[in-house]
Amino acid sequence: MIEFRGVTKQFPDGTLAVKDFSLVLPSRKTTVLVGSSGSGKTTLLRMINRMVDPSSGYIEIDGEDTSHLEPVALRRRIGYVMQNSGLLPHLKVIDNVATVPVLNGVAKKQARADALHLLDTVGLDRTLADRYPSQLSGGQQQRVGVARGLAADPNILLMDEPFGAVDPIVRAELQTELIRLQRELDKTVVFVTHDIDEAFLLGDQVVILEKGGRIAQVGSPAEILAAPANEFVATFIGADKGKRALSIRNTPTGDILVDSEGRPAGVLVGETDVVAR
């Protein structure tokens, strides 16, 4: 479990990125921090592994105050995946994945063998192991980045807009892959995005942030959709428009669901189940 307790972060230039932020991020669930630019979501993520330190307040991981932990050692036990993968261009794929285990003292031969298994885990062909990052597609690079984040078998995986730089088709594939991985590996995932659809797809717990890291609403996707906390949240999630606002239309062949513009969006198949287009 990760817990923020009264955390504030003010940068040297006076920018107040986060003010008095408190939240519990449950173990073995995916918590998504979502908000526009300036909402403090990436700062919050980076405070977990001490890439950024709070100005005040503290963060606990399983009851242990992270300010008492050596930053580099902490980072090596927490997986981290960023946008554009952040792979080392001069290392082959297999050695990119094996980097952290080797730094942690695992023999290079064993770390490379484990790296091959991780390529299997993230859906990459082992023939890519000896290629350099520049020889991979954007989607392949992101999968390698996820494999590297998992290489030390961390309990916590931080993901900072990891799919933001790939095209929509690849992004959808990577989102599906992450859902599968979380189901199989049971990690505590903290995911940052500005895309509310991605947040609702991936998150067990979704945290909608306003400027300065202020929590506008926190809950499951269903809870937020059913009862937006205020006008800001309703506008942010698009509760009153598009595919969020569905209604029933009677047709000669049966009832269907339509969006706010009258486009067919699905059919009712039971009291709580919907089959989408």
DOKELUM-998334 format. One record per residue (C-alpha): residue number from 1; residue in one letter; x, y, z. Coordinates in steps of 0.5 Angstrom, whole numbers, m for minus. Example, Ala and Ser with C-alpha at 12.3 -4.5 7.8 and 13.67 -1.06 7.14 Angstrom:
// residues 2
<k->1, r->A, xx->25, yy->m9, zz->16>
<k->2, r->S, xx->27, yy->m2, zz->14>
//
This chain:
// residues 277
<k->1, r->M, xx->0, yy->0, zz->0>
<k->2, r->I, xx->2, yy->7, zz->m2>
<k->3, r->E, xx->0, yy->13, zz->3>
<k->4, r->F, xx->1, yy->20, zz->2>
<k->5, r->R, xx->0, yy->24, zz->8>
<k->6, r->G, xx->m1, yy->32, zz->7>
<k->7, r->V, xx->4, yy->32, zz->2>
<k->8, r->T, xx->6, yy->39, zz->m1>
<k->9, r->K, xx->11, yy->40, zz->m7>
<k->10, r->Q, xx->14, yy->47, zz->m8>
<k->11, r->F, xx->20, yy->48, zz->m13>
<k->12, r->P, xx->25, yy->53, zz->m13>
<k->13, r->D, xx->22, yy->58, zz->m18>
<k->14, r->G, xx->16, yy->58, zz->m13>
<k->15, r->T, xx->11, yy->54, zz->m17>
<k->16, r->L, xx->7, yy->50, zz->m13>
<k->17, r->A, xx->6, yy->43, zz->m16>
<k->18, r->V, xx->2, yy->40, zz->m10>
<k->19, r->K, xx->m1, yy->42, zz->m4>
<k->20, r->D, xx->m3, yy->38, zz->2>
<k->21, r->F, xx->m4, yy->32, zz->m2>
<k->22, r->S, xx->m7, yy->26, zz->2>
<k->23, r->L, xx->m9, yy->19, zz->m1>
<k->24, r->V, xx->m8, yy->12, zz->0>
<k->25, r->L, xx->m7, yy->8, zz->m6>
<k->26, r->P, xx->m9, yy->0, zz->m5>
<k->27, r->S, xx->m4, yy->m6, zz->m6>
<k->28, r->R, xx->m5, yy->m10, zz->m12>
<k->29, r->K, xx->m9, yy->m5, zz->m16>
<k->30, r->T, xx->m8, yy->0, zz->m21>
<k->31, r->T, xx->m9, yy->7, zz->m19>
<k->32, r->V, xx->m10, yy->12, zz->m25>
<k->33, r->L, xx->m8, yy->20, zz->m23>
<k->34, r->V, xx->m11, yy->24, zz->m29>
<k->35, r->G, xx->m11, yy->31, zz->m30>
<k->36, r->S, xx->m9, yy->36, zz->m35>
<k->37, r->S, xx->m3, yy->40, zz->m35>
<k->38, r->G, xx->m1, yy->43, zz->m29>
<k->39, r->S, xx->m5, yy->38, zz->m24>
<k->40, r->G, xx->1, yy->35, zz->m21>
<k->41, r->K, xx->0, yy->28, zz->m23>
<k->42, r->T, xx->7, yy->27, zz->m26>
<k->43, r->T, xx->10, yy->30, zz->m19>
<k->44, r->L, xx->6, yy->26, zz->m15>
<k->45, r->L, xx->8, yy->20, zz->m19>
<k->46, r->R, xx->16, yy->22, zz->m18>
<k->47, r->M, xx->15, yy->23, zz->m11>
<k->48, r->I, xx->14, yy->16, zz->m10>
<k->49, r->N, xx->21, yy->13, zz->m12>
<k->50, r->R, xx->24, yy->20, zz->m10>
<k->51, r->M, xx->26, yy->22, zz->m16>
<k->52, r->V, xx->22, yy->29, zz->m13>
<k->53, r->D, xx->22, yy->30, zz->m6>
<k->54, r->P, xx->16, yy->33, zz->m2>
<k->55, r->S, xx->17, yy->40, zz->1>
<k->56, r->S, xx->13, yy->38, zz->7>
<k->57, r->G, xx->9, yy->32, zz->9>
<k->58, r->Y, xx->11, yy->24, zz->7>
<k->59, r->I, xx->10, yy->18, zz->3>
<k->60, r->E, xx->9, yy->11, zz->6>
<k->61, r->I, xx->10, yy->5, zz->3>
<k->62, r->D, xx->7, yy->m1, zz->7>
<k->63, r->G, xx->8, yy->3, zz->13>
<k->64, r->E, xx->15, yy->5, zz->12>
<k->65, r->D, xx->17, yy->13, zz->11>
<k->66, r->T, xx->21, yy->13, zz->4>
<k->67, r->S, xx->24, yy->19, zz->7>
<k->68, r->H, xx->28, yy->15, zz->11>
<k->69, r->L, xx->30, yy->10, zz->5>
<k->70, r->E, xx->36, yy->11, zz->0>
<k->71, r->P, xx->34, yy->14, zz->m6>
<k->72, r->V, xx->37, yy->10, zz->m11>
<k->73, r->A, xx->36, yy->3, zz->m7>
<k->74, r->L, xx->29, yy->5, zz->m7>
<k->75, r->R, xx->28, yy->6, zz->m15>
<k->76, r->R, xx->32, yy->0, zz->m16>
<k->77, r->R, xx->26, yy->m4, zz->m13>
<k->78, r->I, xx->20, yy->0, zz->m16>
<k->79, r->G, xx->19, yy->m1, zz->m23>
<k->80, r->Y, xx->19, yy->5, zz->m28>
<k->81, r->V, xx->16, yy->6, zz->m35>
<k->82, r->M, xx->16, yy->13, zz->m38>
<k->83, r->Q, xx->13, yy->16, zz->m45>
<k->84, r->N, xx->18, yy->14, zz->m51>
<k->85, r->S, xx->20, yy->8, zz->m47>
<k->86, r->G, xx->27, yy->11, zz->m44>
<k->87, r->L, xx->31, yy->6, zz->m47>
<k->88, r->L, xx->39, yy->6, zz->m47>
<k->89, r->P, xx->40, yy->7, zz->m55>
<k->90, r->H, xx->47, yy->4, zz->m54>
<k->91, r->L, xx->45, yy->m3, zz->m51>
<k->92, r->K, xx->41, yy->m8, zz->m54>
<k->93, r->V, xx->34, yy->m10, zz->m52>
<k->94, r->I, xx->36, yy->m16, zz->m48>
<k->95, r->D, xx->41, yy->m11, zz->m44>
<k->96, r->N, xx->36, yy->m6, zz->m43>
<k->97, r->V, xx->32, yy->m11, zz->m40>
<k->98, r->A, xx->37, yy->m14, zz->m36>
<k->99, r->T, xx->40, yy->m7, zz->m33>
<k->100, r->V, xx->37, yy->m6, zz->m26>
<k->101, r->P, xx->38, yy->m14, zz->m24>
<k->102, r->V, xx->45, yy->m13, zz->m26>
<k->103, r->L, xx->46, yy->m7, zz->m22>
<k->104, r->N, xx->42, yy->m11, zz->m16>
<k->105, r->G, xx->48, yy->m16, zz->m16>
<k->106, r->V, xx->44, yy->m21, zz->m21>
<k->107, r->A, xx->49, yy->m25, zz->m25>
<k->108, r->K, xx->49, yy->m22, zz->m32>
<k->109, r->K, xx->48, yy->m29, zz->m35>
<k->110, r->Q, xx->42, yy->m30, zz->m31>
<k->111, r->A, xx->39, yy->m23, zz->m32>
<k->112, r->R, xx->40, yy->m24, zz->m39>
<k->113, r->A, xx->36, yy->m31, zz->m39>
<k->114, r->D, xx->31, yy->m28, zz->m35>
<k->115, r->A, xx->30, yy->m22, zz->m40>
<k->116, r->L, xx->28, yy->m27, zz->m45>
<k->117, r->H, xx->23, yy->m29, zz->m41>
<k->118, r->L, xx->20, yy->m22, zz->m40>
<k->119, r->L, xx->20, yy->m21, zz->m47>
<k->120, r->D, xx->15, yy->m27, zz->m47>
<k->121, r->T, xx->11, yy->m24, zz->m42>
<k->122, r->V, xx->10, yy->m17, zz->m45>
<k->123, r->G, xx->9, yy->m21, zz->m52>
<k->124, r->L, xx->15, yy->m19, zz->m56>
<k->125, r->D, xx->19, yy->m24, zz->m60>
<k->126, r->R, xx->25, yy->m27, zz->m57>
<k->127, r->T, xx->29, yy->m25, zz->m64>
<k->128, r->L, xx->28, yy->m18, zz->m62>
<k->129, r->A, xx->33, yy->m19, zz->m56>
<k->130, r->D, xx->39, yy->m17, zz->m60>
<k->131, r->R, xx->37, yy->m11, zz->m64>
<k->132, r->Y, xx->38, yy->m4, zz->m61>
<k->133, r->P, xx->32, yy->1, zz->m59>
<k->134, r->S, xx->33, yy->5, zz->m66>
<k->135, r->Q, xx->31, yy->m2, zz->m70>
<k->136, r->L, xx->24, yy->m3, zz->m66>
<k->137, r->S, xx->17, yy->1, zz->m68>
<k->138, r->G, xx->15, yy->5, zz->m62>
<k->139, r->G, xx->10, yy->0, zz->m60>
<k->140, r->Q, xx->16, yy->m5, zz->m59>
<k->141, r->Q, xx->20, yy->0, zz->m55>
<k->142, r->Q, xx->14, yy->1, zz->m50>
<k->143, r->R, xx->14, yy->m6, zz->m49>
<k->144, r->V, xx->21, yy->m7, zz->m48>
<k->145, r->G, xx->20, yy->m1, zz->m43>
<k->146, r->V, xx->15, yy->m5, zz->m39>
<k->147, r->A, xx->19, yy->m11, zz->m39>
<k->148, r->R, xx->25, yy->m7, zz->m36>
<k->149, r->G, xx->20, yy->m4, zz->m31>
<k->150, r->L, xx->18, yy->m11, zz->m29>
<k->151, r->A, xx->25, yy->m14, zz->m29>
<k->152, r->A, xx->27, yy->m13, zz->m22>
<k->153, r->D, xx->20, yy->m16, zz->m20>
<k->154, r->P, xx->18, yy->m10, zz->m16>
<k->155, r->N, xx->11, yy->m10, zz->m12>
<k->156, r->I, xx->10, yy->m3, zz->m15>
<k->157, r->L, xx->10, yy->m1, zz->m22>
<k->158, r->L, xx->10, yy->7, zz->m24>
<k->159, r->M, xx->8, yy->9, zz->m31>
<k->160, r->D, xx->8, yy->16, zz->m33>
<k->161, r->E, xx->4, yy->17, zz->m39>
<k->162, r->P, xx->7, yy->11, zz->m42>
<k->163, r->F, xx->3, yy->10, zz->m49>
<k->164, r->G, xx->2, yy->17, zz->m50>
<k->165, r->A, xx->7, yy->17, zz->m56>
<k->166, r->V, xx->4, yy->12, zz->m60>
<k->167, r->D, xx->m1, yy->12, zz->m65>
<k->168, r->P, xx->m8, yy->10, zz->m63>
<k->169, r->I, xx->m8, yy->3, zz->m65>
<k->170, r->V, xx->m2, yy->1, zz->m62>
<k->171, r->R, xx->m4, yy->5, zz->m56>
<k->172, r->A, xx->m10, yy->1, zz->m55>
<k->173, r->E, xx->m6, yy->m6, zz->m56>
<k->174, r->L, xx->m2, yy->m3, zz->m51>
<k->175, r->Q, xx->m7, yy->m2, zz->m46>
<k->176, r->T, xx->m10, yy->m9, zz->m47>
<k->177, r->E, xx->m3, yy->m12, zz->m46>
<k->178, r->L, xx->m3, yy->m8, zz->m39>
<k->179, r->I, xx->m10, yy->m10, zz->m37>
<k->180, r->R, xx->m7, yy->m18, zz->m38>
<k->181, r->L, xx->m1, yy->m17, zz->m35>
<k->182, r->Q, xx->m4, yy->m14, zz->m29>
<k->183, r->R, xx->m9, yy->m20, zz->m28>
<k->184, r->E, xx->m3, yy->m24, zz->m29>
<k->185, r->L, xx->2, yy->m21, zz->m24>
<k->186, r->D, xx->m2, yy->m17, zz->m19>
<k->187, r->K, xx->2, yy->m11, zz->m18>
<k->188, r->T, xx->1, yy->m5, zz->m15>
<k->189, r->V, xx->1, yy->0, zz->m21>
<k->190, r->V, xx->1, yy->8, zz->m21>
<k->191, r->F, xx->m1, yy->10, zz->m28>
<k->192, r->V, xx->m1, yy->18, zz->m30>
<k->193, r->T, xx->m5, yy->20, zz->m36>
<k->194, r->H, xx->m9, yy->26, zz->m39>
<k->195, r->D, xx->m14, yy->22, zz->m42>
<k->196, r->I, xx->m20, yy->20, zz->m38>
<k->197, r->D, xx->m22, yy->14, zz->m43>
<k->198, r->E, xx->m15, yy->11, zz->m42>
<k->199, r->A, xx->m16, yy->12, zz->m34>
<k->200, r->F, xx->m23, yy->9, zz->m34>
<k->201, r->L, xx->m21, yy->3, zz->m38>
<k->202, r->L, xx->m15, yy->2, zz->m34>
<k->203, r->G, xx->m16, yy->4, zz->m27>
<k->204, r->D, xx->m19, yy->0, zz->m21>
<k->205, r->Q, xx->m18, yy->7, zz->m17>
<k->206, r->V, xx->m19, yy->14, zz->m21>
<k->207, r->V, xx->m16, yy->20, zz->m18>
<k->208, r->I, xx->m18, yy->26, zz->m22>
<k->209, r->L, xx->m14, yy->32, zz->m21>
<k->210, r->E, xx->m15, yy->40, zz->m21>
<k->211, r->K, xx->m9, yy->45, zz->m21>
<k->212, r->G, xx->m4, yy->44, zz->m16>
<k->213, r->G, xx->m6, yy->37, zz->m14>
<k->214, r->R, xx->m12, yy->38, zz->m11>
<k->215, r->I, xx->m17, yy->32, zz->m11>
<k->216, r->A, xx->m23, yy->33, zz->m15>
<k->217, r->Q, xx->m26, yy->26, zz->m14>
<k->218, r->V, xx->m23, yy->19, zz->m13>
<k->219, r->G, xx->m27, yy->13, zz->m14>
<k->220, r->S, xx->m28, yy->7, zz->m19>
<k->221, r->P, xx->m30, yy->9, zz->m26>
<k->222, r->A, xx->m37, yy->7, zz->m25>
<k->223, r->E, xx->m37, yy->11, zz->m18>
<k->224, r->I, xx->m35, yy->17, zz->m22>
<k->225, r->L, xx->m39, yy->16, zz->m28>
<k->226, r->A, xx->m45, yy->15, zz->m24>
<k->227, r->A, xx->m44, yy->21, zz->m19>
<k->228, r->P, xx->m39, yy->26, zz->m21>
<k->229, r->A, xx->m37, yy->30, zz->m15>
<k->230, r->N, xx->m38, yy->37, zz->m18>
<k->231, r->E, xx->m39, yy->41, zz->m25>
<k->232, r->F, xx->m31, yy->41, zz->m26>
<k->233, r->V, xx->m31, yy->33, zz->m26>
<k->234, r->A, xx->m38, yy->32, zz->m30>
<k->235, r->T, xx->m34, yy->37, zz->m35>
<k->236, r->F, xx->m28, yy->33, zz->m35>
<k->237, r->I, xx->m31, yy->26, zz->m36>
<k->238, r->G, xx->m36, yy->29, zz->m41>
<k->239, r->A, xx->m42, yy->26, zz->m37>
<k->240, r->D, xx->m47, yy->30, zz->m41>
<k->241, r->K, xx->m44, yy->29, zz->m48>
<k->242, r->G, xx->m42, yy->24, zz->m53>
<k->243, r->K, xx->m41, yy->17, zz->m51>
<k->244, r->R, xx->m42, yy->18, zz->m44>
<k->245, r->A, xx->m49, yy->20, zz->m44>
<k->246, r->L, xx->m53, yy->14, zz->m47>
<k->247, r->S, xx->m61, yy->14, zz->m48>
<k->248, r->I, xx->m65, yy->8, zz->m50>
<k->249, r->R, xx->m69, yy->9, zz->m57>
<k->250, r->N, xx->m74, yy->5, zz->m59>
<k->251, r->T, xx->m74, yy->2, zz->m66>
<k->252, r->P, xx->m78, yy->m3, zz->m70>
<k->253, r->T, xx->m73, yy->m9, zz->m69>
<k->254, r->G, xx->m72, yy->m7, zz->m61>
<k->255, r->D, xx->m69, yy->m2, zz->m56>
<k->256, r->I, xx->m62, yy->0, zz->m57>
<k->257, r->L, xx->m57, yy->5, zz->m54>
<k->258, r->V, xx->m56, yy->12, zz->m57>
<k->259, r->D, xx->m51, yy->17, zz->m55>
<k->260, r->S, xx->m52, yy->24, zz->m54>
<k->261, r->E, xx->m52, yy->26, zz->m62>
<k->262, r->G, xx->m57, yy->20, zz->m63>
<k->263, r->R, xx->m51, yy->15, zz->m66>
<k->264, r->P, xx->m52, yy->8, zz->m64>
<k->265, r->A, xx->m48, yy->6, zz->m58>
<k->266, r->G, xx->m50, yy->m1, zz->m56>
<k->267, r->V, xx->m56, yy->m6, zz->m54>
<k->268, r->L, xx->m59, yy->m7, zz->m47>
<k->269, r->V, xx->m58, yy->m15, zz->m46>
<k->270, r->G, xx->m59, yy->m15, zz->m38>
<k->271, r->E, xx->m61, yy->m11, zz->m32>
<k->272, r->T, xx->m53, yy->m9, zz->m32>
<k->273, r->D, xx->m50, yy->m11, zz->m38>
<k->274, r->V, xx->m49, yy->m7, zz->m44>
<k->275, r->V, xx->m46, yy->m10, zz->m51>
<k->276, r->A, xx->m42, yy->m4, zz->m54>
<k->277, r->R, xx->m41, yy->m3, zz->m62>
//
